[in-house]
Amino acid sequence: MRLVKVDGNYEAQMVLYQLLQERPRKSWISHERMPSFEEHLRFINSHPFWYWYVINVDGSYVGSIEATDRNEIGVTILSRFVRVGYGRMALRLFFETHHPLPAIPARRNGHWLANIAVGNEDSKAFFRTMGFSPLQETWVLS
């Protein structure tokens, strides 16, 4: 398994779009509609994440992993590779080579965090098995 940087990698960017297309509505946090591919590329080129990789297993891309400068981490696996263990393996590999940025009071926790949509029970269960525990609930005024 390898973590391959997204930046400048068109094939990786296509995989990220496929991941977006597969995501169920219940797991959306930051967007309200499916972006066009051009909007997707603009988003990627805005460099929204501190670290952003696609997960490569034996030459095939199986998912992605990203982390923000606020130590928020996310893992997404293509549906045909879910429950094979790639998410767990990728997160462990990521933790071997990346450490959370230092805490900044009122701005950044000094630990890895996972923001999970309320209805995404699969993601909650995954992060729980990886040693994460609930910290807070975030609510939105709509």
N, C-alpha and C positions, 0 to 999 in steps of 0.2 A: 504494500500500500504506500502511495505517495500523496502528498498534498501539493497541488499544482496551483501557482498563483493565477488569479483571474485576470489581472491587469495585462492588457495587450494580447490576450489569448482568445481569439474569436470562437474557437471550438468550445472553450469553457463558457463563454458568454451565451452560446446557443444552449448548452446544458442548463445553465441557470434559468433561461427562459422556459425550457421544458419543465424544470422543477416548479416554476411559477404556475404554468398551465395545469400541472397535476395537483397543486395544493387545494385542498377543500376550503371553502369559504370560512369554516369554523376556525381555521388556523391563521387567518389574515389579521394582522395588527396594524400595519402601516399604510395599507392602501384599501380603497373602497371599490375599485374595479380593476379588471385585468388591463395592464398597460399594453400599448402596442409595442412591437419589437423595437421601433425607433425610440420610444420613451424608455424602454428597458436599457438600451445602449447608452442613452444620455445619463440615466441613473448610475450605471456602472462607471461611466467616465467622470462622474462627480466624486468618485472615490469615497463612498459613504462609510466604509469600514476600515478599521486599523489593520486588520488582517482579513484576507478573503481568498479562499481556496476552493477548487473542485477536488473531489476525492477520486483518485485514480487507483483502480485495482486491476492488475494484469492488463493494462492498456485500455480499459473501459472506464469511463466516468460514471460513478454510481451516486454522486450527491455533492453537497457543498458544506463548507463550514466557514463561518465568519465571526469576527469579534469587533466590537466598537472600541473607541477610546474611553468608554465608560465601563469597560470590562464585561459587556453584555455579549453573550456567545449564542450562536444558533447553529443547528445541524439539520440539514434536510437531505433525505435520501429518495432517489427515484423509486416510484411505487414497485417496480419489478425487483428491487433489491432490498425492500423493507423486511425487517426481521431476519436478516442473514447475519447480523453482527457488525456490519460496516460502520454504522454510526458510532457504536461503542469503540471500535478499533480506531476510527478517525479521531474521536475526542481524546482517547488515551495518547495517540501519537501527537496531537496538538499540544496536550499538557506537558509532554516530555520536552518540547522545544519552545514553548511560549508560557510566559508567566503573566499574571494580571499586573496591570500598572499600579503603582502605589496609590493608596487612598488619598483623596482630597476631601476634607470635611465638607459636607453638604453638596458635593459635586460628583464624587466617584467612590464607590465601595472598593476596598482593596482586595476583593475576592471576585472570582468569576460569577456572573449572574446569568440566568436564563429568563428572558421575558417570554411568557407563553400565553397564547390566547385562552380565554376562560373555558371555552368548550373543547380545547385540544387535550383530551385525556391521555391519548397515546404519548404525546410529548411530555406531559407531566410525569407519566410512569417511567419514560426513558430517563429523564434527568434525575428522578428519584433513585433509579438503579445505579446512576453514576455518582451518587453521593450528595446530590443537591437536595435542599429542603426549602419549603416555602419561606419567603421573607416578608412579602407585602402583597397587597392587591392594589392595582392601579385602575382608577375609574376615569371615564371620559364624559364630558358634558357634550351632548349631541343636540 
